[in-house]
Amino acid sequence: MSSTEQQVRTVEVPGAVLAVHRPADGAGPDGREPGLFVHGLGGSAANWTALMDRLGGLVDGEAVDLPGFGRSTPPTDGNLSVSGHVRAVIGYLEATGRGPVHLFGNSLGGAVAVRLSALRPDLVRSLTLVSPALPELPPQRSAWPTGLLALPGVPALLHRLRRLPAGRRDVEAATEDLLRLVYGDPAALSPATRAEAVAEYRRRLEVPHAMQALIGSARGIVSAYTERGDQALWRQAEQVQAPVLLVYGLRDKLVAYRSAHRACAAFPDARLLVLPESGHVAMMEHPDAVARAVRELIAHAGR
């Protein structure tokens, strides 16, 4: 993960105030096309730093913290559904006038990006989806704990556990579990990256609304999986007009590679990047490979 400094500002959108991050140096030639990066469940804008660094000469990128995550406050109406997050991101694009953008989404952010692209094609130039959270039934066994967040009773238990004192070893152990879940090869992570992950995990424990945002958004994903008709995510994928890059890791414990076959068939203009050694966050684990594929996608979109 890159340690490049970020500038952070807030943008008021319907129902929320979003924290928006961009590289502090603003490196890159004039005339770059705008890009927007949307993180996954439990993540933040920082998940995109490495990829944004590598695309800085091509894309004028900004990354948002979804409502309730990172430095963004929770939505005023408590709407943490996929559609609620879509509303916030559309609000950002309309408030800033940056659209159409090259849109990037990981996991939950991928579901948000798909729905946004289907509903507002005028706001999207191209779409890059890294392990998007599209309906997958049955889900992988390793993804069941995420789904359990949506069950009655589990949130109350987690809130009680959250109030227990968390020593240094407890936080480090919990962070290690998280790294094993989202990375294909956590043993390859540098000490600096591990230290950043521990610091971020500890920061989340200190944010009063962090668990609420996690649970509410997990419920939103589960609800989106059951939607039918025009609101079904797979049907919306078929409506996406922009060219799409799909990125899947063969070591992903949350989104199975088998979803890639259905995704390639669903999106009218799709290309696929498969990373055998990658897990759920390929843009963090293999940013160079993802950046190369994105450059090809943007060149294709330009043609």
C-alpha positions as CSV (number, residue, x, y, z in Angstrom):
1,M,0.0,0.0,0.0
2,S,1.4,3.4,-0.9
3,S,1.9,6.0,1.8
4,T,1.4,8.9,-0.6
5,E,-0.2,11.8,1.2
6,Q,-3.8,12.6,0.4
7,Q,-5.7,15.9,0.4
8,V,-9.2,15.4,2.1
9,R,-12.2,17.6,1.7
10,T,-15.9,17.2,2.4
11,V,-18.7,17.3,-0.1
12,E,-22.3,17.7,1.1
13,V,-24.7,15.3,-0.8
14,P,-28.3,14.4,-0.3
15,G,-28.5,12.7,3.1
16,A,-24.8,12.7,3.9
17,V,-21.4,14.5,4.0
18,L,-18.7,12.6,2.1
19,A,-15.0,12.7,2.7
20,V,-13.2,12.9,-0.6
21,H,-9.5,12.0,-1.0
22,R,-7.1,12.9,-3.8
23,P,-3.3,12.8,-4.1
24,A,-1.8,15.8,-2.3
25,D,0.7,16.6,-5.1
26,G,-2.0,16.4,-7.9
27,A,0.6,14.9,-10.2
28,G,-0.2,14.5,-13.8
29,P,-0.6,16.4,-17.0
30,D,-3.5,18.8,-17.7
31,G,-6.4,17.3,-19.6
32,R,-6.6,14.1,-17.7
33,E,-10.1,12.5,-17.6
34,P,-11.7,12.3,-14.1
35,G,-11.8,9.1,-12.2
36,L,-13.8,8.0,-9.1
37,F,-12.8,5.1,-6.7
38,V,-15.4,3.4,-4.4
39,H,-14.2,1.1,-1.7
40,G,-15.7,-2.1,-0.3
41,L,-17.4,-3.2,2.9
42,G,-15.3,-2.2,5.9
43,G,-12.9,-0.4,3.7
44,S,-12.1,3.3,3.0
45,A,-10.7,5.5,0.3
46,A,-7.2,4.4,1.4
47,N,-7.8,1.0,-0.3
48,W,-7.2,2.7,-3.6
49,T,-4.1,4.7,-2.9
50,A,-1.7,2.3,-4.7
51,L,-3.7,2.1,-7.9
52,M,-4.4,5.9,-7.9
53,D,-0.7,6.5,-7.7
54,R,0.0,4.3,-10.7
55,L,-2.8,5.9,-12.8
56,G,-1.9,9.5,-11.8
57,G,-0.5,10.4,-15.2
58,L,-3.7,9.2,-16.9
59,V,-6.6,9.7,-14.6
60,D,-7.4,12.7,-12.3
61,G,-8.6,10.4,-9.5
62,E,-10.6,11.0,-6.4
63,A,-11.7,8.4,-3.9
64,V,-14.7,8.7,-1.6
65,D,-15.4,7.3,1.8
66,L,-18.9,5.9,1.6
67,P,-21.4,7.2,4.3
68,G,-20.3,5.8,7.7
69,F,-16.9,4.6,6.6
70,G,-13.4,6.2,6.7
71,R,-13.9,9.9,7.5
72,S,-17.4,10.2,6.3
73,T,-20.3,10.6,8.8
74,P,-23.2,8.2,8.7
75,P,-26.2,9.1,6.5
76,T,-28.7,11.3,8.2
77,D,-31.6,8.9,7.4
78,G,-29.7,5.8,8.3
79,N,-29.9,4.4,4.7
80,L,-26.9,2.1,4.3
81,S,-28.4,0.0,1.5
82,V,-26.7,-0.3,-1.9
83,S,-29.1,2.2,-3.3
84,G,-28.4,4.6,-0.4
85,H,-24.7,4.5,-1.2
86,V,-25.5,5.0,-4.9
87,R,-27.5,8.1,-4.0
88,A,-24.5,9.5,-2.1
89,V,-22.1,8.8,-5.0
90,I,-24.4,10.3,-7.6
91,G,-24.8,13.3,-5.3
92,Y,-21.0,13.7,-5.2
93,L,-20.8,13.6,-9.0
94,E,-23.6,16.1,-9.5
95,A,-22.3,18.4,-6.8
96,T,-18.8,18.5,-8.2
97,G,-19.6,18.3,-11.9
98,R,-16.9,15.7,-12.5
99,G,-18.9,13.3,-14.5
100,P,-18.6,11.4,-16.7
101,V,-15.8,9.6,-14.8
102,H,-13.8,6.4,-15.1
103,L,-15.5,4.6,-12.3
104,F,-13.8,2.0,-10.0
105,G,-15.5,-0.3,-7.5
106,N,-14.3,-3.1,-5.2
107,S,-16.7,-5.5,-3.4
108,L,-19.6,-3.5,-2.1
109,G,-18.3,-0.6,-4.1
110,G,-18.5,-2.8,-7.2
111,A,-22.2,-3.3,-6.6
112,V,-22.7,0.4,-6.0
113,A,-20.8,1.1,-9.3
114,V,-22.9,-1.4,-11.3
115,R,-26.2,0.1,-10.1
116,L,-24.9,3.7,-10.7
117,S,-23.7,2.8,-14.2
118,A,-27.1,1.3,-15.1
119,L,-29.2,4.1,-13.7
120,R,-26.9,7.0,-14.8
121,P,-24.9,6.0,-17.9
122,D,-24.3,9.8,-18.5
123,L,-22.0,9.8,-15.5
124,V,-19.7,6.9,-16.5
125,R,-16.9,6.7,-19.1
126,S,-15.6,3.2,-18.2
127,L,-16.2,0.8,-15.3
128,T,-13.5,-1.2,-13.5
129,L,-14.8,-3.8,-11.0
130,V,-12.5,-5.6,-8.6
131,S,-14.2,-8.6,-7.0
132,P,-17.6,-6.9,-7.3
133,A,-20.3,-8.0,-4.8
134,L,-22.8,-9.3,-7.3
135,P,-25.4,-11.9,-6.2
136,E,-23.7,-15.3,-5.7
137,L,-25.8,-18.2,-4.4
138,P,-24.7,-20.1,-2.6
139,P,-21.8,-17.9,-1.4
140,Q,-18.4,-19.3,-0.5
141,R,-18.1,-20.8,3.0
142,S,-15.4,-18.3,3.8
143,A,-17.9,-15.4,3.0
144,W,-20.5,-16.7,5.5
145,P,-19.3,-14.6,8.4
146,T,-19.9,-11.4,6.4
147,G,-23.5,-12.5,5.7
148,L,-24.0,-13.3,9.4
149,L,-23.6,-9.6,10.2
150,A,-27.1,-9.2,8.7
151,L,-28.8,-11.7,11.1
152,P,-30.8,-10.5,14.1
153,G,-28.9,-10.7,17.4
154,V,-25.5,-10.7,15.9
155,P,-25.2,-6.9,15.9
156,A,-26.0,-6.7,19.6
157,L,-23.3,-9.3,20.3
158,L,-20.7,-7.4,18.3
159,H,-21.6,-4.2,20.1
160,R,-20.9,-5.9,23.5
161,L,-17.7,-7.4,22.2
162,R,-16.7,-4.0,20.9
163,R,-16.9,-2.5,24.4
164,L,-14.4,-4.9,25.8
165,P,-10.9,-3.6,26.3
166,A,-8.7,-4.3,23.2
167,G,-5.1,-4.8,24.0
168,R,-2.3,-4.4,21.5
169,R,-2.1,-8.2,20.9
170,D,-5.9,-8.4,20.5
171,V,-5.9,-5.7,17.8
172,E,-2.9,-7.2,16.0
173,A,-4.5,-10.7,16.0
174,A,-7.8,-9.3,14.7
175,T,-6.0,-7.4,12.0
176,E,-4.1,-10.6,11.0
177,D,-7.4,-12.4,10.6
178,L,-8.7,-9.6,8.4
179,L,-5.5,-9.7,6.2
180,R,-5.8,-13.4,5.8
181,L,-9.4,-13.0,4.7
182,V,-8.8,-10.3,2.0
183,Y,-5.3,-11.0,0.7
184,G,-4.3,-13.9,-1.4
185,D,-0.8,-14.0,0.1
186,P,-0.7,-12.1,3.4
187,A,2.7,-13.5,4.2
188,A,4.1,-11.3,1.4
189,L,3.0,-8.0,3.0
190,S,5.7,-5.7,4.2
191,P,6.0,-4.7,7.9
192,A,5.0,-1.2,7.0
193,T,1.7,-2.4,5.4
194,R,0.9,-4.5,8.4
195,A,1.6,-1.6,10.7
196,E,-0.8,0.6,8.7
197,A,-3.4,-2.1,8.8
198,V,-3.2,-2.4,12.6
199,A,-3.4,1.4,13.0
200,E,-6.4,1.5,10.8
201,Y,-8.1,-1.3,12.7
202,R,-7.5,0.5,16.0
203,R,-8.8,3.7,14.6
204,R,-12.1,2.0,13.5
205,L,-12.5,0.6,17.0
206,E,-12.5,4.2,18.3
207,V,-15.2,5.4,15.8
208,P,-18.6,5.2,17.5
209,H,-20.6,4.6,14.3
210,A,-18.1,2.2,12.6
211,M,-19.9,-1.0,13.6
212,Q,-23.3,0.5,12.7
213,A,-22.1,1.3,9.2
214,L,-20.5,-2.2,8.8
215,I,-23.7,-4.0,9.9
216,G,-26.1,-1.7,8.0
217,S,-24.1,-2.1,4.8
218,A,-23.8,-5.8,5.2
219,R,-27.5,-6.0,5.4
220,G,-27.7,-3.8,2.3
221,I,-25.7,-6.3,0.4
222,V,-27.8,-9.2,1.5
223,S,-30.9,-7.3,0.6
224,A,-29.6,-6.5,-2.8
225,Y,-28.9,-10.2,-3.4
226,T,-32.6,-10.9,-3.1
227,E,-33.9,-8.1,-5.3
228,R,-35.8,-9.0,-8.4
229,G,-37.0,-7.3,-11.5
230,D,-35.4,-4.1,-12.7
231,Q,-33.6,-3.6,-9.4
232,A,-31.8,-7.0,-9.7
233,L,-28.1,-6.3,-9.9
234,W,-27.5,-8.9,-12.6
235,R,-30.2,-7.3,-14.7
236,Q,-28.7,-3.9,-14.2
237,A,-25.3,-5.3,-15.2
238,E,-26.9,-6.1,-18.6
239,Q,-27.9,-2.5,-18.9
240,V,-24.4,-1.0,-18.5
241,Q,-23.3,0.8,-21.6
242,A,-19.8,1.7,-20.7
243,P,-16.9,-0.7,-21.4
244,V,-16.1,-2.9,-18.3
245,L,-12.9,-4.4,-16.8
246,L,-13.6,-7.3,-14.5
247,V,-10.8,-8.2,-12.1
248,Y,-10.9,-11.5,-10.1
249,G,-8.4,-13.2,-7.9
250,L,-8.3,-17.0,-7.8
251,R,-7.5,-16.8,-4.0
252,D,-10.5,-14.6,-3.2
253,K,-12.2,-15.9,-0.1
254,L,-15.3,-13.6,-0.4
255,V,-16.2,-13.5,-4.1
256,A,-15.7,-16.8,-6.0
257,Y,-14.1,-16.8,-9.4
258,R,-17.1,-18.7,-10.8
259,S,-18.9,-15.3,-10.7
260,A,-16.5,-14.1,-13.4
261,H,-18.2,-16.3,-16.0
262,R,-21.6,-14.9,-15.4
263,A,-20.2,-11.3,-15.2
264,C,-18.5,-11.7,-18.6
265,A,-21.8,-12.8,-20.1
266,A,-23.9,-10.1,-18.4
267,F,-22.0,-7.0,-19.3
268,P,-22.3,-6.1,-23.0
269,D,-18.7,-4.9,-23.4
270,A,-16.5,-6.7,-20.9
271,R,-12.9,-7.8,-20.6
272,L,-11.5,-10.0,-17.8
273,L,-8.3,-9.9,-15.8
274,V,-7.7,-13.0,-13.7
275,L,-4.9,-12.9,-11.1
276,P,-4.0,-16.4,-9.8
277,E,-2.2,-15.2,-6.7
278,S,-4.6,-12.4,-5.7
279,G,-7.3,-12.3,-3.1
280,H,-10.3,-9.9,-2.7
281,V,-8.3,-6.6,-3.0
282,A,-6.3,-7.0,-6.2
283,M,-5.9,-3.2,-6.5
284,M,-3.9,-3.3,-3.2
285,E,-2.1,-6.6,-3.7
286,H,-1.3,-6.4,-7.5
287,P,-1.7,-2.7,-8.4
288,D,0.8,-2.8,-11.3
289,A,-1.1,-5.6,-13.1
290,V,-4.5,-3.9,-12.5
291,A,-3.1,-0.5,-13.7
292,R,-1.9,-2.1,-17.0
293,A,-5.4,-3.5,-17.6
294,V,-7.0,-0.2,-16.7
295,R,-4.9,1.7,-19.2
296,E,-6.0,-0.7,-21.9
297,L,-9.6,-0.3,-20.9
298,I,-9.4,3.5,-21.0
299,A,-7.7,3.4,-24.4
300,H,-10.6,1.2,-25.6
301,A,-13.1,3.6,-24.1
302,G,-11.5,6.5,-25.9
303,R,-11.8,4.7,-29.3
